[in-house]
């Protein structure tokens, strides 16, 4: 595998991990925000 592809996948993995951590943090700090988002997605 080319070296730049390995770095690209590491970057994508790090970004996904960071997004997951933010979602977990928001879920603990402000669960009503995530509930509102889910409501809009299902009802809208």
mmCIF entry with sequence, helices, sheets and N, C-alpha, C, O atoms, coordinates in Angstrom:
data_MODEL
# 
_entry.id   MODEL 
# 
_entity.id                         1 
_entity.type                       polymer 
_entity.pdbx_number_of_molecules   1 
# 
_entity_poly.entity_id                      1 
_entity_poly.type                           'polypeptide(L)' 
_entity_poly.nstd_linkage                   no 
_entity_poly.nstd_monomer                   no 
_entity_poly.pdbx_seq_one_letter_code       
;(UNK)(UNK)(UNK)(UNK)(UNK)(UNK)(UNK)(UNK)(UNK)(UNK)(UNK)(UNK)(UNK)(UNK)(UNK)(UNK)
(UNK)(UNK)(UNK)(UNK)(UNK)(UNK)(UNK)(UNK)(UNK)(UNK)(UNK)(UNK)(UNK)(UNK)(UNK)(UNK)
(UNK)(UNK)(UNK)(UNK)(UNK)(UNK)(UNK)(UNK)(UNK)(UNK)(UNK)(UNK)
;
_entity_poly.pdbx_seq_one_letter_code_can   XXXXXXXXXXXXXXXXXXXXXXXXXXXXXXXXXXXXXXXXXXXX 
_entity_poly.pdbx_strand_id                 A 
# 
loop_
_entity_poly_seq.entity_id 
_entity_poly_seq.num 
_entity_poly_seq.mon_id 
_entity_poly_seq.hetero 
1 1  UNK n 
1 2  UNK n 
1 3  UNK n 
1 4  UNK n 
1 5  UNK n 
1 6  UNK n 
1 7  UNK n 
1 8  UNK n 
1 9  UNK n 
1 10 UNK n 
1 11 UNK n 
1 12 UNK n 
1 13 UNK n 
1 14 UNK n 
1 15 UNK n 
1 16 UNK n 
1 17 UNK n 
1 18 UNK n 
1 19 UNK n 
1 20 UNK n 
1 21 UNK n 
1 22 UNK n 
1 23 UNK n 
1 24 UNK n 
1 25 UNK n 
1 26 UNK n 
1 27 UNK n 
1 28 UNK n 
1 29 UNK n 
1 30 UNK n 
1 31 UNK n 
1 32 UNK n 
1 33 UNK n 
1 34 UNK n 
1 35 UNK n 
1 36 UNK n 
1 37 UNK n 
1 38 UNK n 
1 39 UNK n 
1 40 UNK n 
1 41 UNK n 
1 42 UNK n 
1 43 UNK n 
1 44 UNK n 
# 
_struct_asym.id          A 
_struct_asym.entity_id   1 
# 
loop_
_struct_conf.conf_type_id 
_struct_conf.id 
_struct_conf.pdbx_PDB_helix_id 
_struct_conf.beg_label_comp_id 
_struct_conf.beg_label_asym_id 
_struct_conf.beg_label_seq_id 
_struct_conf.pdbx_beg_PDB_ins_code 
_struct_conf.end_label_comp_id 
_struct_conf.end_label_asym_id 
_struct_conf.end_label_seq_id 
_struct_conf.pdbx_end_PDB_ins_code 
_struct_conf.beg_auth_comp_id 
_struct_conf.beg_auth_asym_id 
_struct_conf.beg_auth_seq_id 
_struct_conf.end_auth_comp_id 
_struct_conf.end_auth_asym_id 
_struct_conf.end_auth_seq_id 
_struct_conf.pdbx_PDB_helix_class 
_struct_conf.details 
_struct_conf.pdbx_PDB_helix_length 
HELX_P HELX_P1 AA1 UNK A 3  ? UNK A 29 ? UNK A 3  UNK A 29 1 ? 27 
HELX_P HELX_P2 AA2 UNK A 31 ? UNK A 43 ? UNK A 31 UNK A 43 1 ? 13 
# 
_struct_conf_type.id          HELX_P 
_struct_conf_type.criteria    ? 
_struct_conf_type.reference   ? 
# 
loop_
_atom_site.group_PDB 
_atom_site.id 
_atom_site.type_symbol 
_atom_site.label_atom_id 
_atom_site.label_alt_id 
_atom_site.label_comp_id 
_atom_site.label_asym_id 
_atom_site.label_entity_id 
_atom_site.label_seq_id 
_atom_site.pdbx_PDB_ins_code 
_atom_site.Cartn_x 
_atom_site.Cartn_y 
_atom_site.Cartn_z 
_atom_site.occupancy 
_atom_site.B_iso_or_equiv 
_atom_site.pdbx_formal_charge 
_atom_site.auth_seq_id 
_atom_site.auth_comp_id 
_atom_site.auth_asym_id 
_atom_site.auth_atom_id 
_atom_site.pdbx_PDB_model_num 
ATOM 1   N N  . UNK A 1 1  ? 0.856   -1.201 0.000  1.00 0.00 ? 1  UNK A N  1 
ATOM 2   C CA . UNK A 1 1  ? 0.000   0.000  0.000  1.00 0.00 ? 1  UNK A CA 1 
ATOM 3   C C  . UNK A 1 1  ? 0.888   1.246  0.000  1.00 0.00 ? 1  UNK A C  1 
ATOM 4   O O  . UNK A 1 1  ? 1.899   1.305  0.699  1.00 0.00 ? 1  UNK A O  1 
ATOM 5   N N  . UNK A 1 2  ? 0.495   2.217  -0.782 1.00 0.00 ? 2  UNK A N  1 
ATOM 6   C CA . UNK A 1 2  ? 1.285   3.446  -0.862 1.00 0.00 ? 2  UNK A CA 1 
ATOM 7   C C  . UNK A 1 2  ? 1.251   4.182  0.477  1.00 0.00 ? 2  UNK A C  1 
ATOM 8   O O  . UNK A 1 2  ? 0.292   4.087  1.242  1.00 0.00 ? 2  UNK A O  1 
ATOM 9   N N  . UNK A 1 3  ? 2.324   4.914  0.727  1.00 0.00 ? 3  UNK A N  1 
ATOM 10  C CA . UNK A 1 3  ? 2.450   5.566  2.021  1.00 0.00 ? 3  UNK A CA 1 
ATOM 11  C C  . UNK A 1 3  ? 1.369   6.626  2.240  1.00 0.00 ? 3  UNK A C  1 
ATOM 12  O O  . UNK A 1 3  ? 0.852   6.767  3.348  1.00 0.00 ? 3  UNK A O  1 
ATOM 13  N N  . UNK A 1 4  ? 1.026   7.374  1.182  1.00 0.00 ? 4  UNK A N  1 
ATOM 14  C CA . UNK A 1 4  ? 0.040   8.447  1.376  1.00 0.00 ? 4  UNK A CA 1 
ATOM 15  C C  . UNK A 1 4  ? -1.344  7.878  1.654  1.00 0.00 ? 4  UNK A C  1 
ATOM 16  O O  . UNK A 1 4  ? -2.140  8.513  2.345  1.00 0.00 ? 4  UNK A O  1 
ATOM 17  N N  . UNK A 1 5  ? -1.648  6.687  1.127  1.00 0.00 ? 5  UNK A N  1 
ATOM 18  C CA . UNK A 1 5  ? -2.957  6.088  1.429  1.00 0.00 ? 5  UNK A CA 1 
ATOM 19  C C  . UNK A 1 5  ? -3.040  5.691  2.891  1.00 0.00 ? 5  UNK A C  1 
ATOM 20  O O  . UNK A 1 5  ? -4.093  5.814  3.516  1.00 0.00 ? 5  UNK A O  1 
ATOM 21  N N  . UNK A 1 6  ? -1.916  5.210  3.440  1.00 0.00 ? 6  UNK A N  1 
ATOM 22  C CA . UNK A 1 6  ? -1.921  4.840  4.851  1.00 0.00 ? 6  UNK A CA 1 
ATOM 23  C C  . UNK A 1 6  ? -2.179  6.075  5.715  1.00 0.00 ? 6  UNK A C  1 
ATOM 24  O O  . UNK A 1 6  ? -2.959  6.018  6.666  1.00 0.00 ? 6  UNK A O  1 
ATOM 25  N N  . UNK A 1 7  ? -1.531  7.181  5.385  1.00 0.00 ? 7  UNK A N  1 
ATOM 26  C CA . UNK A 1 7  ? -1.758  8.413  6.147  1.00 0.00 ? 7  UNK A CA 1 
ATOM 27  C C  . UNK A 1 7  ? -3.187  8.899  5.979  1.00 0.00 ? 7  UNK A C  1 
ATOM 28  O O  . UNK A 1 7  ? -3.790  9.405  6.926  1.00 0.00 ? 7  UNK A O  1 
ATOM 29  N N  . UNK A 1 8  ? -3.732  8.748  4.774  1.00 0.00 ? 8  UNK A N  1 
ATOM 30  C CA . UNK A 1 8  ? -5.113  9.165  4.527  1.00 0.00 ? 8  UNK A CA 1 
ATOM 31  C C  . UNK A 1 8  ? -6.073  8.374  5.410  1.00 0.00 ? 8  UNK A C  1 
ATOM 32  O O  . UNK A 1 8  ? -6.969  8.951  6.025  1.00 0.00 ? 8  UNK A O  1 
ATOM 33  N N  . UNK A 1 9  ? -5.889  7.054  5.475  1.00 0.00 ? 9  UNK A N  1 
ATOM 34  C CA . UNK A 1 9  ? -6.793  6.237  6.288  1.00 0.00 ? 9  UNK A CA 1 
ATOM 35  C C  . UNK A 1 9  ? -6.613  6.510  7.775  1.00 0.00 ? 9  UNK A C  1 
ATOM 36  O O  . UNK A 1 9  ? -7.581  6.469  8.534  1.00 0.00 ? 9  UNK A O  1 
ATOM 37  N N  . UNK A 1 10 ? -5.377  6.791  8.199  1.00 0.00 ? 10 UNK A N  1 
ATOM 38  C CA . UNK A 1 10 ? -5.161  7.179  9.596  1.00 0.00 ? 10 UNK A CA 1 
ATOM 39  C C  . UNK A 1 10 ? -5.913  8.469  9.903  1.00 0.00 ? 10 UNK A C  1 
ATOM 40  O O  . UNK A 1 10 ? -6.512  8.598  10.971 1.00 0.00 ? 10 UNK A O  1 
ATOM 41  N N  . UNK A 1 11 ? -5.887  9.419  8.980  1.00 0.00 ? 11 UNK A N  1 
ATOM 42  C CA . UNK A 1 11 ? -6.596  10.687 9.184  1.00 0.00 ? 11 UNK A CA 1 
ATOM 43  C C  . UNK A 1 11 ? -8.096  10.492 9.250  1.00 0.00 ? 11 UNK A C  1 
ATOM 44  O O  . UNK A 1 11 ? -8.769  11.088 10.092 1.00 0.00 ? 11 UNK A O  1 
ATOM 45  N N  . UNK A 1 12 ? -8.628  9.651  8.359  1.00 0.00 ? 12 UNK A N  1 
ATOM 46  C CA . UNK A 1 12 ? -10.067 9.376  8.372  1.00 0.00 ? 12 UNK A CA 1 
ATOM 47  C C  . UNK A 1 12 ? -10.455 8.696  9.674  1.00 0.00 ? 12 UNK A C  1 
ATOM 48  O O  . UNK A 1 12 ? -11.471 9.043  10.278 1.00 0.00 ? 12 UNK A O  1 
ATOM 49  N N  . UNK A 1 13 ? -9.664  7.739  10.108 1.00 0.00 ? 13 UNK A N  1 
ATOM 50  C CA . UNK A 1 13 ? -9.951  7.044  11.361 1.00 0.00 ? 13 UNK A CA 1 
ATOM 51  C C  . UNK A 1 13 ? -9.905  7.988  12.550 1.00 0.00 ? 13 UNK A C  1 
ATOM 52  O O  . UNK A 1 13 ? -10.748 7.907  13.444 1.00 0.00 ? 13 UNK A O  1 
ATOM 53  N N  . UNK A 1 14 ? -8.925  8.884  12.565 1.00 0.00 ? 14 UNK A N  1 
ATOM 54  C CA . UNK A 1 14 ? -8.827  9.838  13.665 1.00 0.00 ? 14 UNK A CA 1 
ATOM 55  C C  . UNK A 1 14 ? -10.018 10.788 13.664 1.00 0.00 ? 14 UNK A C  1 
ATOM 56  O O  . UNK A 1 14 ? -10.546 11.121 14.725 1.00 0.00 ? 14 UNK A O  1 
ATOM 57  N N  . UNK A 1 15 ? -10.445 11.227 12.477 1.00 0.00 ? 15 UNK A N  1 
ATOM 58  C CA . UNK A 1 15 ? -11.595 12.132 12.396 1.00 0.00 ? 15 UNK A CA 1 
ATOM 59  C C  . UNK A 1 15 ? -12.867 11.432 12.872 1.00 0.00 ? 15 UNK A C  1 
ATOM 60  O O  . UNK A 1 15 ? -13.673 12.033 13.583 1.00 0.00 ? 15 UNK A O  1 
ATOM 61  N N  . UNK A 1 16 ? -13.054 10.172 12.487 1.00 0.00 ? 16 UNK A N  1 
ATOM 62  C CA . UNK A 1 16 ? -14.233 9.429  12.933 1.00 0.00 ? 16 UNK A CA 1 
ATOM 63  C C  . UNK A 1 16 ? -14.203 9.217  14.438 1.00 0.00 ? 16 UNK A C  1 
ATOM 64  O O  . UNK A 1 16 ? -15.236 9.328  15.098 1.00 0.00 ? 16 UNK A O  1 
ATOM 65  N N  . UNK A 1 17 ? -13.037 8.914  14.988 1.00 0.00 ? 17 UNK A N  1 
ATOM 66  C CA . UNK A 1 17 ? -12.925 8.727  16.428 1.00 0.00 ? 17 UNK A CA 1 
ATOM 67  C C  . UNK A 1 17 ? -13.236 10.028 17.160 1.00 0.00 ? 17 UNK A C  1 
ATOM 68  O O  . UNK A 1 17 ? -13.910 10.013 18.190 1.00 0.00 ? 17 UNK A O  1 
ATOM 69  N N  . UNK A 1 18 ? -12.748 11.157 16.635 1.00 0.00 ? 18 UNK A N  1 
ATOM 70  C CA . UNK A 1 18 ? -13.024 12.445 17.264 1.00 0.00 ? 18 UNK A CA 1 
ATOM 71  C C  . UNK A 1 18 ? -14.516 12.764 17.209 1.00 0.00 ? 18 UNK A C  1 
ATOM 72  O O  . UNK A 1 18 ? -15.081 13.253 18.188 1.00 0.00 ? 18 UNK A O  1 
ATOM 73  N N  . UNK A 1 19 ? -15.159 12.490 16.069 1.00 0.00 ? 19 UNK A N  1 
ATOM 74  C CA . UNK A 1 19 ? -16.596 12.743 15.948 1.00 0.00 ? 19 UNK A CA 1 
ATOM 75  C C  . UNK A 1 19 ? -17.376 11.871 16.927 1.00 0.00 ? 19 UNK A C  1 
ATOM 76  O O  . UNK A 1 19 ? -18.352 12.324 17.525 1.00 0.00 ? 19 UNK A O  1 
ATOM 77  N N  . UNK A 1 20 ? -16.947 10.618 17.090 1.00 0.00 ? 20 UNK A N  1 
ATOM 78  C CA . UNK A 1 20 ? -17.622 9.723  18.031 1.00 0.00 ? 20 UNK A CA 1 
ATOM 79  C C  . UNK A 1 20 ? -17.464 10.223 19.460 1.00 0.00 ? 20 UNK A C  1 
ATOM 80  O O  . UNK A 1 20 ? -18.412 10.172 20.242 1.00 0.00 ? 20 UNK A O  1 
ATOM 81  N N  . UNK A 1 21 ? -16.272 10.706 19.807 1.00 0.00 ? 21 UNK A N  1 
ATOM 82  C CA . UNK A 1 21 ? -16.057 11.246 21.149 1.00 0.00 ? 21 UNK A CA 1 
ATOM 83  C C  . UNK A 1 21 ? -16.926 12.468 21.388 1.00 0.00 ? 21 UNK A C  1 
ATOM 84  O O  . UNK A 1 21 ? -17.468 12.636 22.481 1.00 0.00 ? 21 UNK A O  1 
ATOM 85  N N  . UNK A 1 22 ? -17.068 13.326 20.381 1.00 0.00 ? 22 UNK A N  1 
ATOM 86  C CA . UNK A 1 22 ? -17.919 14.513 20.521 1.00 0.00 ? 22 UNK A CA 1 
ATOM 87  C C  . UNK A 1 22 ? -19.368 14.101 20.733 1.00 0.00 ? 22 UNK A C  1 
ATOM 88  O O  . UNK A 1 22 ? -20.062 14.685 21.565 1.00 0.00 ? 22 UNK A O  1 
ATOM 89  N N  . UNK A 1 23 ? -19.835 13.096 19.986 1.00 0.00 ? 23 UNK A N  1 
ATOM 90  C CA . UNK A 1 23 ? -21.214 12.631 20.160 1.00 0.00 ? 23 UNK A CA 1 
ATOM 91  C C  . UNK A 1 23 ? -21.427 12.052 21.552 1.00 0.00 ? 23 UNK A C  1 
ATOM 92  O O  . UNK A 1 23 ? -22.457 12.304 22.177 1.00 0.00 ? 23 UNK A O  1 
ATOM 93  N N  . UNK A 1 24 ? -20.462 11.278 22.042 1.00 0.00 ? 24 UNK A N  1 
ATOM 94  C CA . UNK A 1 24 ? -20.587 10.715 23.389 1.00 0.00 ? 24 UNK A CA 1 
ATOM 95  C C  . UNK A 1 24 ? -20.600 11.835 24.419 1.00 0.00 ? 24 UNK A C  1 
ATOM 96  O O  . UNK A 1 24 ? -21.397 11.809 25.357 1.00 0.00 ? 24 UNK A O  1 
ATOM 97  N N  . UNK A 1 25 ? -19.716 12.825 24.248 1.00 0.00 ? 25 UNK A N  1 
ATOM 98  C CA . UNK A 1 25 ? -19.667 13.947 25.178 1.00 0.00 ? 25 UNK A CA 1 
ATOM 99  C C  . UNK A 1 25 ? -20.983 14.710 25.170 1.00 0.00 ? 25 UNK A C  1 
ATOM 100 O O  . UNK A 1 25 ? -21.504 15.056 26.230 1.00 0.00 ? 25 UNK A O  1 
ATOM 101 N N  . UNK A 1 26 ? -21.532 14.979 23.973 1.00 0.00 ? 26 UNK A N  1 
ATOM 102 C CA . UNK A 1 26 ? -22.815 15.679 23.880 1.00 0.00 ? 26 UNK A CA 1 
ATOM 103 C C  . UNK A 1 26 ? -23.926 14.854 24.510 1.00 0.00 ? 26 UNK A C  1 
ATOM 104 O O  . UNK A 1 26 ? -24.821 15.402 25.153 1.00 0.00 ? 26 UNK A O  1 
ATOM 105 N N  . UNK A 1 27 ? -23.874 13.540 24.330 1.00 0.00 ? 27 UNK A N  1 
ATOM 106 C CA . UNK A 1 27 ? -24.893 12.681 24.909 1.00 0.00 ? 27 UNK A CA 1 
ATOM 107 C C  . UNK A 1 27 ? -24.900 12.760 26.426 1.00 0.00 ? 27 UNK A C  1 
ATOM 108 O O  . UNK A 1 27 ? -25.959 12.680 27.048 1.00 0.00 ? 27 UNK A O  1 
ATOM 109 N N  . UNK A 1 28 ? -23.726 12.918 27.025 1.00 0.00 ? 28 UNK A N  1 
ATOM 110 C CA . UNK A 1 28 ? -23.666 13.032 28.481 1.00 0.00 ? 28 UNK A CA 1 
ATOM 111 C C  . UNK A 1 28 ? -24.017 14.436 28.958 1.00 0.00 ? 28 UNK A C  1 
ATOM 112 O O  . UNK A 1 28 ? -24.688 14.596 29.978 1.00 0.00 ? 28 UNK A O  1 
ATOM 113 N N  . UNK A 1 29 ? -23.569 15.451 28.227 1.00 0.00 ? 29 UNK A N  1 
ATOM 114 C CA . UNK A 1 29 ? -23.755 16.824 28.682 1.00 0.00 ? 29 UNK A CA 1 
ATOM 115 C C  . UNK A 1 29 ? -25.140 17.358 28.348 1.00 0.00 ? 29 UNK A C  1 
ATOM 116 O O  . UNK A 1 29 ? -25.765 18.020 29.177 1.00 0.00 ? 29 UNK A O  1 
ATOM 117 N N  . UNK A 1 30 ? -25.623 17.078 27.146 1.00 0.00 ? 30 UNK A N  1 
ATOM 118 C CA . UNK A 1 30 ? -26.904 17.641 26.708 1.00 0.00 ? 30 UNK A CA 1 
ATOM 119 C C  . UNK A 1 30 ? -27.669 16.601 25.895 1.00 0.00 ? 30 UNK A C  1 
ATOM 120 O O  . UNK A 1 30 ? -27.748 16.711 24.672 1.00 0.00 ? 30 UNK A O  1 
ATOM 121 N N  . UNK A 1 31 ? -28.232 15.593 26.559 1.00 0.00 ? 31 UNK A N  1 
ATOM 122 C CA . UNK A 1 31 ? -28.930 14.542 25.798 1.00 0.00 ? 31 UNK A CA 1 
ATOM 123 C C  . UNK A 1 31 ? -30.147 15.064 25.041 1.00 0.00 ? 31 UNK A C  1 
ATOM 124 O O  . UNK A 1 31 ? -30.560 14.466 24.048 1.00 0.00 ? 31 UNK A O  1 
ATOM 125 N N  . UNK A 1 32 ? -30.723 16.171 25.500 1.00 0.00 ? 32 UNK A N  1 
ATOM 126 C CA . UNK A 1 32 ? -31.912 16.684 24.805 1.00 0.00 ? 32 UNK A CA 1 
ATOM 127 C C  . UNK A 1 32 ? -31.571 17.170 23.399 1.00 0.00 ? 32 UNK A C  1 
ATOM 128 O O  . UNK A 1 32 ? -32.427 17.147 22.515 1.00 0.00 ? 32 UNK A O  1 
ATOM 129 N N  . UNK A 1 33 ? -30.328 17.609 23.181 1.00 0.00 ? 33 UNK A N  1 
ATOM 130 C CA . UNK A 1 33 ? -29.932 18.027 21.834 1.00 0.00 ? 33 UNK A CA 1 
ATOM 131 C C  . UNK A 1 33 ? -29.944 16.845 20.872 1.00 0.00 ? 33 UNK A C  1 
ATOM 132 O O  . UNK A 1 33 ? -30.431 16.953 19.746 1.00 0.00 ? 33 UNK A O  1 
ATOM 133 N N  . UNK A 1 34 ? -29.402 15.715 21.327 1.00 0.00 ? 34 UNK A N  1 
ATOM 134 C CA . UNK A 1 34 ? -29.390 14.538 20.458 1.00 0.00 ? 34 UNK A CA 1 
ATOM 135 C C  . UNK A 1 34 ? -30.796 14.016 20.239 1.00 0.00 ? 34 UNK A C  1 
ATOM 136 O O  . UNK A 1 34 ? -31.110 13.533 19.151 1.00 0.00 ? 34 UNK A O  1 
ATOM 137 N N  . UNK A 1 35 ? -31.649 14.102 21.252 1.00 0.00 ? 35 UNK A N  1 
ATOM 138 C CA . UNK A 1 35 ? -33.031 13.655 21.091 1.00 0.00 ? 35 UNK A CA 1 
ATOM 139 C C  . UNK A 1 35 ? -33.757 14.546 20.091 1.00 0.00 ? 35 UNK A C  1 
ATOM 140 O O  . UNK A 1 35 ? -34.524 14.052 19.265 1.00 0.00 ? 35 UNK A O  1 
ATOM 141 N N  . UNK A 1 36 ? -33.522 15.854 20.158 1.00 0.00 ? 36 UNK A N  1 
ATOM 142 C CA . UNK A 1 36 ? -34.143 16.770 19.201 1.00 0.00 ? 36 UNK A CA 1 
ATOM 143 C C  . UNK A 1 36 ? -33.668 16.462 17.784 1.00 0.00 ? 36 UNK A C  1 
ATOM 144 O O  . UNK A 1 36 ? -34.461 16.485 16.843 1.00 0.00 ? 36 UNK A O  1 
ATOM 145 N N  . UNK A 1 37 ? -32.381 16.176 17.630 1.00 0.00 ? 37 UNK A N  1 
ATOM 146 C CA . UNK A 1 37 ? -31.837 15.860 16.310 1.00 0.00 ? 37 UNK A CA 1 
ATOM 147 C C  . UNK A 1 37 ? -32.475 14.586 15.764 1.00 0.00 ? 37 UNK A C  1 
ATOM 148 O O  . UNK A 1 37 ? -32.839 14.530 14.589 1.00 0.00 ? 37 UNK A O  1 
ATOM 149 N N  . UNK A 1 38 ? -32.614 13.567 16.602 1.00 0.00 ? 38 UNK A N  1 
ATOM 150 C CA . UNK A 1 38 ? -33.240 12.315 16.161 1.00 0.00 ? 38 UNK A CA 1 
ATOM 151 C C  . UNK A 1 38 ? -34.706 12.549 15.812 1.00 0.00 ? 38 UNK A C  1 
ATOM 152 O O  . UNK A 1 38 ? -35.211 11.980 14.844 1.00 0.00 ? 38 UNK A O  1 
ATOM 153 N N  . UNK A 1 39 ? -35.387 13.377 16.589 1.00 0.00 ? 39 UNK A N  1 
ATOM 154 C CA . UNK A 1 39 ? -36.789 13.685 16.319 1.00 0.00 ? 39 UNK A CA 1 
ATOM 155 C C  . UNK A 1 39 ? -36.937 14.364 14.965 1.00 0.00 ? 39 UNK A C  1 
ATOM 156 O O  . UNK A 1 39 ? -37.820 14.010 14.184 1.00 0.00 ? 39 UNK A O  1 
ATOM 157 N N  . UNK A 1 40 ? -36.075 15.341 14.683 1.00 0.00 ? 40 UNK A N  1 
ATOM 158 C CA . UNK A 1 40 ? -36.140 16.043 13.399 1.00 0.00 ? 40 UNK A CA 1 
ATOM 159 C C  . UNK A 1 40 ? -35.858 15.084 12.250 1.00 0.00 ? 40 UNK A C  1 
ATOM 160 O O  . UNK A 1 40 ? -36.486 15.172 11.196 1.00 0.00 ? 40 UNK A O  1 
ATOM 161 N N  . UNK A 1 41 ? -34.919 14.172 12.452 1.00 0.00 ? 41 UNK A N  1 
ATOM 162 C CA . UNK A 1 41 ? -34.558 13.257 11.372 1.00 0.00 ? 41 UNK A CA 1 
ATOM 163 C C  . UNK A 1 41 ? -35.705 12.295 11.077 1.00 0.00 ? 41 UNK A C  1 
ATOM 164 O O  . UNK A 1 41 ? -35.977 12.001 9.913  1.00 0.00 ? 41 UNK A O  1 
ATOM 165 N N  . UNK A 1 42 ? -36.383 11.799 12.115 1.00 0.00 ? 42 UNK A N  1 
ATOM 166 C CA . UNK A 1 42 ? -37.454 10.825 11.895 1.00 0.00 ? 42 UNK A CA 1 
ATOM 167 C C  . UNK A 1 42 ? -38.752 11.500 11.458 1.00 0.00 ? 42 UNK A C  1 
ATOM 168 O O  . UNK A 1 42 ? -39.460 10.987 10.591 1.00 0.00 ? 42 UNK A O  1 
ATOM 169 N N  . UNK A 1 43 ? -39.061 12.639 12.052 1.00 0.00 ? 43 UNK A N  1 
ATOM 170 C CA . UNK A 1 43 ? -40.342 13.286 11.757 1.00 0.00 ? 43 UNK A CA 1 
ATOM 171 C C  . UNK A 1 43 ? -40.246 14.188 10.529 1.00 0.00 ? 43 UNK A C  1 
ATOM 172 O O  . UNK A 1 43 ? -41.228 14.373 9.810  1.00 0.00 ? 43 UNK A O  1 
ATOM 173 N N  . UNK A 1 44 ? -39.069 14.745 10.295 1.00 0.00 ? 44 UNK A N  1 
ATOM 174 C CA . UNK A 1 44 ? -38.930 15.662 9.181  1.00 0.00 ? 44 UNK A CA 1 
ATOM 175 C C  . UNK A 1 44 ? -38.613 14.904 7.930  1.00 0.00 ? 44 UNK A C  1 
ATOM 176 O O  . UNK A 1 44 ? -38.456 15.505 6.867  1.00 0.00 ? 44 UNK A O  1 
# 
